[in-house]
Amino acid sequence: MNPDSYTSMSEVRAGVDEIDRQIVALLDLRFAHMRAAARIKPDRGAVRDEARKAQVIANARSQAERLGAPADVIADLWDRLVEASIAYEMEEFDRTRG
């Protein structure tokens, strides 16, 4: 996949669809890590870690900046992703240890 070589919208769409498949697979793996965290953390209060949240978002922003991607957009997406991950982890913690 090289967007610079695309000459048609069908190529663009096929590329985006493939990237979306990969992103969903990676998100599935990320949420598997949240299940592991819910299993490993000693108590429910340990699920939310604001310092770690800030670090993860800063890492994503920094990588976006290095790549020339829209850093503000990426940081916003990561904020939402981390919040969703925290909510999922809390649900898993309650489900497995409630």
N, C-alpha and C positions, 0 to 999 in steps of 0.2 A: 504494500500500500504506500503509494507516494502521491499525495494530493497535488503536488506541483506538476505531475505528469497527466492528471486527469483532463479529459477533453469533453466529458459529458456529465450531465446530472445523474445518470444511472450509475456511473462510477463513483461519484460523490456519495450517493445514497447507499450503495453497496459497502463502501468504506465505512460510513457512519454506522450502518447496521452491524458490521463486523466488530467495530470498536465497542458498540453497545453490548454485544454478546460477551466480549472480553471483560468489560466493566462489571456486568452483572455477575459473572463468574468470580471476579475478584472481590466484589461485595459479599458474595456468599462466603468466601473464605474469610473475609474480615469479620463477618458476623459469627463464624465458627470460633474465631478468636475471642469474641465477646462471650460466647458460651463457656469457653475455657476460663475466662476471667471470672465469670459468675461462679464457676465451680471452685476456683482457687482462692478467691478473696475471702478473708475470714468473717466479714460481716457486711450487711447491706450498706452501712455507712461508708464503706470503702469503695463502693461502686462509683460515686461521683468524686472525681479528683480534678479540681479546677486548674491546678498547676499543670497536670498532664494534658488537659484539654487545651490550654494555651500553648503548650509546647507542640502538640500535634498540628494545631492550626498554623503556628509560626513556621513549622517545618514545611507544610504544604505551600504556604505563601512564598517562602524562600526558594523552594524548588520551582514554583511557577515563575518567579522573577528570573531565575537562572535560565529557564527555557524560553523566556519571552512571552509566556502565557499571561492572560489577564489576572494579575495577582489578587485584586479585590474580589473578583468573581470566584476564584478558586478558594480564597479564604472564607467567603460566605458559604459556598458549598460545603466546605469542610466543617464549618461551625454547625451546619444543619446535620451533616453526617455524624459528627461526634455526639450531638444531642440525641439523634435517633439511636446511636449505638449505646449510649447510656441508658435510654429508656428500654431498649431491648435487653440489655444486661440486667437491669433491675427486674424485668419480667421473668427472665431466666432464673435469677437468684430466687425470686419468690416461688416460681414454679417448682424448682428443685429443692428448695430448703424451707419454703414458706411455713 
